[in-house]
Amino acid sequence: MLHRITKTFSFDSAHWLPHVDENHKCRRLHGHTYSVILGLEGPLHPEFGWVQDYGEVSWAFAPMLEALDHQCLNEIEGLENPTAEILAAWIYKNLKPKLPLLKDVTVCETPNASAVYKP
């Protein structure tokens, strides 16, 4: 039987969307307090009774959190057009080698708007 856990992180970053119309509000530099929700799935560890230690998830995400927090996302390689969808896929791609049980990444730009990457 598979179980699912999630771990949520938040950070503040600025960005702009370079490919939208010049009159679009997101073409201008602006910021968000992003939430990132990592979804992991797997069997329970026979001894510990968990899918993965939340501390290990935090440890794996820590360098990425440091790279994203209080930065201009457009200046990070691979995030030149930093939509929530692209950011979610970028996080997944860079985090999956450290977290093999990672199944999806949700990026929330606001409390009411989010994008999910689930390969």
BELURKA-V960111 format. One record per run of one state. SS is the DSSP state (alpha for helix, beta for strand, coil for the rest). FROM is the first residue (numbers start at 1). LEN is the number of residues. If there is no record, write none. Layout:
BEGIN
ss=(SS:SS)
from=(FROM:FROM)
len=(LEN:LEN)
END
This chain:
BEGIN
ss=(coil:beta:coil:alpha:coil:beta:coil:alpha:coil:beta:alpha:coil:alpha:coil:beta:coil:beta:coil)
from=(1:3:16:25:28:30:43:54:69:72:73:76:84:96:102:111:113:118)
len=(2:13:9:3:2:13:11:15:3:1:3:8:12:6:9:2:5:2)
END
